[in-house]
Amino acid sequence: MLEEFSGKAENLIIEYDQLMVALRRQDVAADIESAQLMLREHSRLRENIEIAEVDSLVQMAQVILERLDYSRNLAGRNAISE
């Protein structure tokens, strides 16, 4: 599970970086039609950032942290009983 989380997090960072580069482009539209097209594309890219797999990663991270906490508590109990 940790490897899967790391892989997804890495892919999300790469995707985020690519989106940020696209959003930072400062192309100048030649006419109103191309400006409107660029605005729609910009909006689409912003939506992709907002609905990225962040929620899924947060849930996976929470599960990992819960498992680590459980393991730590179990190890602590075993040390006390010895």
C-alpha positions as CSV (number, residue, x, y, z in Angstrom):
1,M,0.0,0.0,0.0
2,L,2.9,2.4,0.8
3,E,4.4,1.8,-2.7
4,E,1.0,2.4,-4.3
5,F,0.6,5.7,-2.3
6,S,4.1,6.8,-3.2
7,G,3.5,6.1,-6.9
8,K,0.2,7.9,-7.0
9,A,1.6,10.9,-5.1
10,E,4.6,11.1,-7.5
11,N,2.2,10.9,-10.5
12,L,0.0,13.6,-9.0
13,I,3.0,15.9,-8.5
14,I,4.1,15.4,-12.1
15,E,0.6,16.1,-13.3
16,Y,0.3,19.2,-11.1
17,D,3.6,20.5,-12.4
18,Q,2.5,20.1,-16.0
19,L,-0.8,21.8,-15.3
20,M,1.0,24.7,-13.6
21,V,3.3,25.2,-16.6
22,A,0.2,25.2,-18.8
23,L,-1.6,27.7,-16.6
24,R,1.5,30.0,-16.5
25,R,1.7,30.3,-20.3
26,Q,1.3,33.8,-21.3
27,D,0.3,33.4,-24.9
28,V,-1.5,36.3,-26.5
29,A,-4.5,35.6,-28.5
30,A,-4.7,37.0,-32.0
31,D,-8.5,37.6,-31.9
32,I,-11.5,37.3,-29.7
33,E,-12.4,33.8,-30.8
34,S,-8.9,32.5,-29.9
35,A,-9.0,34.4,-26.6
36,Q,-12.3,32.7,-25.7
37,L,-10.8,29.4,-26.6
38,M,-7.8,30.0,-24.4
39,L,-10.1,31.1,-21.5
40,R,-12.1,27.9,-21.8
41,E,-8.9,25.8,-21.9
42,H,-7.6,27.7,-18.9
43,S,-10.8,27.0,-17.0
44,R,-10.7,23.3,-17.9
45,L,-7.1,23.1,-16.6
46,R,-8.1,24.8,-13.4
47,E,-10.9,22.3,-12.9
48,N,-8.5,19.4,-13.4
49,I,-6.3,20.8,-10.6
50,E,-9.3,21.1,-8.3
51,I,-10.6,17.6,-9.0
52,A,-7.3,15.8,-9.0
53,E,-6.8,12.6,-7.1
54,V,-5.9,14.5,-4.0
55,D,-8.9,13.1,-2.1
56,S,-7.9,9.6,-2.9
57,L,-4.4,10.2,-1.7
58,V,-5.6,11.8,1.5
59,Q,-7.7,8.7,2.2
60,M,-4.8,6.4,1.4
61,A,-2.5,8.4,3.7
62,Q,-5.1,8.2,6.5
63,V,-5.2,4.4,6.2
64,I,-1.4,4.2,6.2
65,L,-1.2,6.5,9.3
66,E,-3.9,4.4,11.1
67,R,-1.9,1.2,10.4
68,L,1.3,2.8,11.6
69,D,-0.4,4.0,14.7
70,Y,-1.9,0.6,15.3
71,S,1.5,-1.1,14.8
72,R,3.1,1.4,17.2
73,N,0.4,0.8,19.9
74,L,0.7,-3.0,19.5
75,A,4.5,-2.8,19.8
76,G,4.2,-0.7,22.9
77,R,1.8,-3.1,24.5
78,N,4.1,-6.0,23.7
79,A,7.0,-4.1,25.3
80,I,5.0,-3.5,28.5
81,S,3.9,-7.1,28.8
82,E,7.5,-8.4,28.5
